[in-house]
Amino acid sequence: MTLQHETAAPTDAPQPRRTPRLDWRDHAIYIGFVVVFLLFAVTLGADGFLTGSNLLNIVRQTAVIAVMAVAGTLVIAAAQIDLSVGSVAGLSSVVTAMTLSATGNLLVGVLAGVGVGLLVGVINGGLVAYARIPSFLVTLAMLGIAGGVAQWISGFQPIPILDRTFTMIFGSGDFGPIPSLLLWAVVVVAIGVVVMNKTAFGRQILATGGNPVAATFSGVRVQRITFAVLVISSVVAAIAGMLYAGRLQSGRFQWGTGDELSVIAAVVLGGTSLFGGTGRVLGSVVGALFVGLINNGLILAGLDVSQQIIIQGVIIIIAVALTRKR
């Protein structure tokens, strides 16, 4: 009987190269943005949707949300949440306006506004990182505290800002052909992209959000990272409040009301997981523009506020469902 031996393939034989598989969900927010833009362009073109002034208005209306969404991406990527950003923005606008009115000094006013964000951030970060209180509870409480303080010190009244240099820099002016709001957004986004994608701090944020235990054993100081992202979030929210104050030339406790939900929606729509471990700054910015685009289109379509809210909610749910990976 003849024995037949099977010849094994050499282990060092070249293996076929596998082409990386592209998942359309990674680009769903960009696809959705283009589809909705084209839909509004076709249906609302006669209503002025495509005019330069309207498109610039969309950018201006979403610039402040985009700024806060950059910091929100860092927070959510670290598996935390910050619900206080809207109230911090309002409080910062009031404190800045009151300080400018009392001192007439631009630098002192700006430092007072930033100081509000720094103080709130230290409190939030300390309670979450070191007292180990969930960020949802801490920042939810701070939302009420900051909003209440803003109402109390302002007496429920707007505080006018007469400093033209401040209003020009923070929202009302133009640097050449570029609106100052857009310039602020571009600078903050550029910094966020570099921090998230090119620095050790960004990698540590993702490690902290992905698996804090493994990150700790890898030498990442998880508590310090958690503290840092919450401080950054509050400081950026304070800057956003000054942008509101500069653009609208007054400090009011209402500025920023509800922005925390818009920021979270923009970040999640942009592809950052609410469970942490991923962070896409550019995606968050497109998410903010997407929300602003929807708001603008629905207003031009003549829908009332209740209908706008319903449709916005439906679109966001569909978008998140489509981008969710199984």
Residue pairs with C-beta under 8 A, 6 or more apart in sequence:
23 325
24 31
25 322
25 323
25 324
25 325
26 271
28 271
28 319
28 322
28 323
29 269
29 270
29 271
29 283
29 286
29 287
29 290
29 319
29 323
30 286
32 290
32 319
32 322
33 286
33 289
33 290
33 293
36 290
36 293
36 294
36 297
36 315
37 293
39 297
40 49
40 293
40 296
40 297
40 300
41 49
41 50
43 301
44 297
44 300
44 301
47 300
47 301
48 54
48 300
49 296
49 297
49 300
54 296
54 300
56 179
57 296
58 289
58 292
58 293
58 296
59 179
59 181
59 182
59 185
59 289
59 292
60 179
60 181
60 182
60 247
61 292
61 295
61 296
62 288
62 289
62 291
62 292
63 181
63 182
63 184
63 185
63 243
64 89
64 181
64 240
64 243
64 244
64 247
64 259
65 259
65 262
65 263
65 266
65 288
65 291
65 292
66 185
66 188
66 189
66 266
66 284
66 285
66 288
66 289
67 184
67 185
67 188
67 236
67 239
67 240
67 243
68 85
68 89
68 233
68 236
68 237
68 240
68 259
68 263
69 263
69 266
69 267
69 270
69 284
69 285
69 287
69 288
70 188
70 189
70 191
70 192
70 236
70 281
70 284
70 285
71 85
71 192
71 229
71 232
71 233
71 235
71 236
71 237
72 82
72 85
72 233
72 263
72 264
72 266
72 267
72 284
73 192
73 196
73 267
73 270
73 272
73 279
73 280
73 281
73 284
74 192
74 195
74 196
74 205
74 229
74 232
74 233
74 279
75 81
75 82
75 135
75 229
75 230
75 232
75 233
76 209
76 264
76 267
76 268
76 272
76 273
76 274
76 276
76 279
77 196
77 205
77 206
77 209
77 229
77 272
77 276
77 277
77 278
77 279
78 205
78 208
78 209
78 225
78 226
78 229
78 276
79 208
79 209
79 210
79 212
79 275
79 276
79 277
80 128
80 135
80 209
80 226
80 229
80 230
80 276
81 135
81 136
81 139
81 264
81 274
82 124
82 135
82 139
82 230
82 233
82 234
82 237
82 260
83 136
83 139
83 140
83 142
83 143
83 260
84 120
84 124
84 139
84 140
84 142
84 143
84 146
84 234
84 237
84 260
85 233
85 234
85 236
85 237
85 240
85 256
85 259
85 260
85 263
86 143
86 237
86 256
86 257
86 258
86 259
86 260
87 142
87 143
87 144
87 145
87 146
87 147
87 150
87 256
87 257
88 116
88 117
88 120
88 142
88 146
88 234
88 237
88 238
88 241
88 256
89 237
89 238
89 240
89 241
89 244
89 255
89 256
89 259
90 146
90 147
90 150
90 241
90 244
90 252
90 253
90 254
90 255
90 256
90 257
91 116
91 120
91 146
91 147
91 149
91 150
91 241
91 253
92 113
92 114
92 116
92 117
92 237
92 238
92 239
92 240
92 241
92 242
92 245
93 113
93 150
93 241
93 242
93 244
93 245
93 250
93 251
93 252
93 253
93 255
93 256
94 150
94 153
94 154
94 159
94 251
94 252
94 253
95 112
95 113
95 115
95 116
95 153
95 251
96 109
96 110
96 112
96 113
96 161
96 166
96 241
96 242
96 245
96 251
97 109
97 159
97 160
97 161
97 245
97 250
97 251
98 153
98 154
98 159
98 251
99 105
99 108
99 109
99 112
99 113
100 106
100 108
100 109
100 161
100 162
100 163
100 166
101 159
101 160
101 161
101 162
103 109
104 163
106 163
106 165
106 166
109 163
109 166
110 166
110 242
113 238
113 239
113 241
113 242
113 245
114 235
114 238
114 239
116 238
116 241
117 234
117 235
117 236
117 237
117 238
117 239
117 241
118 231
118 234
118 235
118 238
120 142
120 146
120 234
120 237
120 238
121 230
121 231
121 232
121 233
121 234
121 235
122 231
123 142
124 135
124 138
124 139
124 142
124 230
124 231
124 233
124 234
125 226
125 227
125 228
125 229
125 230
125 231
126 227
127 133
127 138
128 134
128 135
128 138
128 226
128 227
128 230
129 223
129 224
129 226
129 227
129 230
130 223
130 227
135 230
139 230
143 260
147 253
147 257
150 253
151 253
154 251
154 252
154 253
156 253
158 250
158 251
158 252
159 250
159 251
159 252
160 249
160 250
161 167
161 245
161 246
161 249
161 250
161 251
166 245
166 246
167 173
167 246
167 247
167 249
168 180
168 246
169 180
169 246
170 180
170 184
170 242
170 243
170 245
170 246
170 247
171 180
171 181
171 184
171 243
171 244
171 245
171 246
171 247
171 248
172 180
172 246
172 247
172 249
173 179
173 180
174 180
175 183
180 246
181 243
181 247
184 239
184 243
185 285
188 236
189 281
189 282
189 285
192 281
193 281
193 282
195 201
195 202
196 202
196 205
196 279
196 280
196 281
197 281
201 225
201 228
202 279
204 215
204 220
204 221
204 225
205 225
205 229
205 279
206 277
206 278
206 279
207 214
207 215
207 218
207 220
208 215
208 220
208 222
208 225
208 226
208 276
209 275
209 276
209 277
209 278
209 279
210 276
210 277
211 277
212 222
215 222
216 222
237 256
240 256
240 259
241 255
241 256
244 255
244 256
245 251
245 255
248 255
262 288
262 291
263 288
265 287
265 291
265 316
266 284
266 285
266 287
266 288
266 290
266 291
267 284
267 287
268 274
268 287
268 320
269 283
269 284
269 286
269 287
269 290
269 291
269 316
269 319
269 320
269 323
270 280
270 281
270 282
270 283
270 284
270 285
270 286
270 287
270 288
271 278
271 280
271 283
271 323
272 278
272 279
272 280
272 283
272 284
290 319
291 312
291 316
294 311
294 312
294 315
295 308
295 312
298 307
298 308
298 311
298 312
299 308
303 311
